[in-house]
């Protein structure tokens, strides 16, 4: 199970690397987060967007995404 800051970086890299040798990672949605990101044009992307996108990408191929109550039932 993973939970830490920077969903789009640390969580994503760890879950993907764990998949290389065949581990299946469980990520607790509320135990990770990210920060607002610069959009490259002088604006800001709200943190909820990269967080949701990163979790969606990971759920597609690398991890099971769960909410905290269901994590402990596994």
C-alpha positions in Angstrom: 0.0 0.0 0.0 1.2 3.5 -0.8 0.4 6.8 0.6 2.6 9.9 0.4 2.8 13.4 -1.2 3.1 14.1 -4.9 0.7 11.6 -6.5 1.8 12.5 -10.0 5.5 11.9 -9.1 6.5 9.7 -6.1 3.3 7.6 -6.0 3.2 7.1 -9.8 6.9 6.2 -10.1 6.8 3.8 -7.2 3.7 2.0 -8.4 5.0 1.7 -11.9 8.4 0.4 -10.7 6.7 -2.1 -8.5 4.8 -3.4 -11.5 8.1 -4.2 -13.4 8.8 -7.3 -11.2 5.1 -8.1 -11.0 3.9 -6.6 -7.8 0.4 -5.2 -7.8 0.2 -2.0 -5.7 -2.8 -0.7 -3.7 -3.0 3.0 -3.4 -5.2 4.7 -0.7 -6.8 7.6 -2.5 -7.0 9.8 0.6 -3.5 9.0 1.8 -1.8 10.7 -1.0 -2.0 14.2 -2.6 -0.2 16.6 -4.8 0.1 20.4 -5.1 -1.0 23.0 -7.5 1.2 22.8 -10.6 2.4 25.5 -13.0 0.7 25.1 -16.4 3.6 26.3 -18.5 1.7 29.4 -19.6 1.9 31.4 -16.4 -1.2 29.9 -14.9 -1.8 27.2 -12.3 -3.5 23.8 -12.5 -5.4 23.0 -9.4 -4.0 20.0 -7.4 -7.1 18.0 -7.8 -6.6 17.6 -11.5 -3.1 16.0 -11.6 -4.1 13.9 -8.5 -7.1 12.5 -10.3 -5.3 12.0 -13.6 -2.4 10.2 -11.9 -4.8 7.9 -10.0 -6.7 7.2 -13.2 -3.6 6.3 -15.1 -2.4 4.0 -12.3 -5.7 2.3 -12.0 -5.7 1.5 -15.7 -2.6 -0.7 -15.5 -0.5 -0.5 -12.4 -2.5 -0.3 -9.2 -5.8 -0.8 -7.3 -7.1 2.5 -6.0 -9.1 2.2 -2.8 -10.6 4.5 -0.2 -9.3 4.2 3.4 -12.1 2.1 4.9 -11.8 -0.6 2.2 -8.0 -0.6 2.3 -7.9 -2.3 5.7 -10.5 -4.9 4.6 -8.1 -6.3 2.0 
